[in-house]
Amino acid sequence: MERHIELDQLEGFFKDFTNNNLSRPTRLEVFDEMGAQTEEHGLPLKGIDLETKGAEAPRVEIMLGGDGTEARHLTHTITNVKRVYLKIGEDNRDEVLEIESEKGVKTLLHLEHLEEISAT
């Protein structure tokens, strides 16, 4: 199922999205005139911020990375956001967040499933 998020609802949506998916492993892809590019794979979600003021607003920052034991981190910024979609999986969990800029560049944040821990 895909859900379109209205721009005036982004602030509350990103707050809820972060709370629901905090620390889930991710894969970040960017689709632009050069094609598809994977920015990262495996970093946990730290948060998503929204800036509603300024020349590049709405501007979204996706923050990924580990805690004190994981040195890798990434902040990916999308300016002049035009559309936001959320794909929900068959298990009713958030699966892919798609953010499109005014220039047509699409950023896809895939939320990976944690491996099941088997009881042995």
N, C-alpha and C positions, 0 to 999 in steps of 0.2 A: 504494500500500500504506500502511496506517495502523498505527502501533505505539503501544500504550499503555505509558507509562513508570510503573513503580511508584514511589510516593513515597519509599520507602527507597533507591531507586537514583538519585534526582535529582542528588545531588552529583557523582557520577562521570559521569552522563549530560551535565549542563550543561558540565562541563569538556571532555569529548570534543566536544560540539556546538560549543562556542566554538572549539576548535582546528580543527575541520573547516570552519567557516564564517566565520572571522575575516575582516573587511573586505568581506564580500559585501554588496551593496546590499540594502536591506530596504524593506518596507512594513508598518507597524504599524496594526492595526485593533482597536477595542474594540467588543464587542457587549454592550449592557446594556439596561435598561428603556427607554431613549431610542432604541434602535435601533443601527445601525452607524455608527461614527465613525472616520474615518481620522486617526490621530495624527501620522503622518509618512510620507514617501515618499522613498526615495533615499539615506537615511543608511546608512553602512556599519556592520556589526555590530562592536562593540568588545568585548563580553563579556556573560555572564550569570552573576550571583551568586545564591547560595542562602543564606538565613539560617534555621537550624533551631531557634533558641531565641527565646523571647519570646512575648508574647500573640498576635501576628499570624503566627506561624510555622505552616507553612513560608511564607516570604516570598521572592519572586523579584524580582530587579532586572535589567531588560534595559537595557544601555547601548549607545547608538548615537551615532555621530558621527565626524567626520573627525579627522585628525591635526592637526598644527600649522598646516597651510594651510587647513583647513576649520573655520570658527568654529562652525558649527551643531552642536549635540549635544542629546541627550535621554536621560533616565533614566526608565524607566517601571517602576513598582512594582506587583506583584500580591501581595496579602496573603491569608492563609488559603487557600493553594492546595489544591484538592481533586483535580484531575485534570490530567494532562499527556499530550498525544498528539503524535506526530510523523508527518507525512505525507511519504512518500518518493516522488519522481517516477519516471517511467518510465526516466529516465537514472540511477537509483539515487542521486541527490543529494537531500539534505534540501530539502524544498519549503516546508512550513508547519509551524510549531510552534504548537500550541494549548494555552493554559493557562487552566484554569477555576478561579475562586475558589469558596469556600463559598457565596457569595451568588448564584452562577450567572452572574457576569460572565465573558465569554470574551474573551481577548486572543489575537489571531492575529498571529504574526510570519511574514510571507511573505519568503522568500529569493529575491531576483531573480537572474537569470542575467546575468553580465557579457557585454556585447556582444562578439561574436567580432571579433578584430582581423584584418583581411584583409591578406595579404601583397601589397604592390604594388611 
